[in-house]
């Protein structure tokens, strides 16, 4: 199974590769459209600004092969932080269109007069509303991940939520639509919970590769 970590130039992709290595899963870091087109599984990390990431994808001619893999071939994909945000339609942060894989909009977090709410949202938070979200399987009753972001994802459809988090308001900690998964937090910085999440995603991807028509999870 060929796992490709897409090197957008705006993320510490090595930390993701190190997590996968701990699971004895080989991966390749690449921004080559040919390598992306040959992937069985895609991981889309990202930090920084929305528009900058979209432009880097366009400059590296990655958008077309990513769309073909994810939408055309149903390749399992996991977006991390900005990588998840890029899956939406648009963002208040910029003017570029998102990939549009899961219809939704990015909105800026606001403290709204509450001194306890800091923007950007940085730190560990408990994940709620985890029912039927396979990414969190087997982690116990109280699971937490590390967040670092200033914008949050509002899916157009409620069924696309995959866990929620509270920070001034309740919003999506993760999203899912079929083979497409995204998380607003950083599993690569979330120790045992992050490792467990990667393990769950890779297990799903392995089942998908073996039986692409039979995995619904």
C-alpha positions, 0 to 999 in steps of 0.5 A: 500500500503506497501512502503519500504525504503531500508536501504542500510546503506549508507543514512539518511533514516529517513529524507525520512520517515519523508517526506512521513509521511508529506504526510500521507504515512506510510513506513517501513525502512528495509534491510530484503530481506523478507520485500523488497519482500513484498513491493508494492513500493520501495524507494532506498536512498543512499550517499557515494561510489558506490562500498561500496553501491553495496557490502552492498546490496550483503552482505545483500542479497538484489540484487536478491529480488530487481531485482525480484521486479523491473524487474520481477514484475514491482514494482514502485521504486524511487532512490535518489542520489546514489540510482539513480546511482546504477540503472546504469551499471557501474561507474568510481568511482569503479569496482563493476557492478551496478544493470543495471536497466537503461543502462548507465554509471557514469562519474566523474564531472570535473571543466575543468578549470572553477573556477566557477564549484566546485566538488563535486556539492553542492547546489540548481539548476534549473531543465530543460527539464522537459516535460513528467516527471511526477515527476515534475508535478504541480511545476510551471515554475522554480523548484529547488532541492538540489544536493550533488554529484561528479558523473553524470549519462549518460543514453545509451538512450536519452528517459531515461532522466527525467529532466536535470541540468547544472553544468559545463555541462548539465547532467541528473537530473533524469532518468526513464524507465517505473516503474523505477525512479531516481533523482540525487538530494536529494528531502528529503532536497529540502523542498516544491519541494521535498515534491511535488516530493514525492507526485507525485511519490506516486500518480503514485505508488498508480495508479500502485498498483490499475491497474498495467497493465494500468499505463504508466504515 
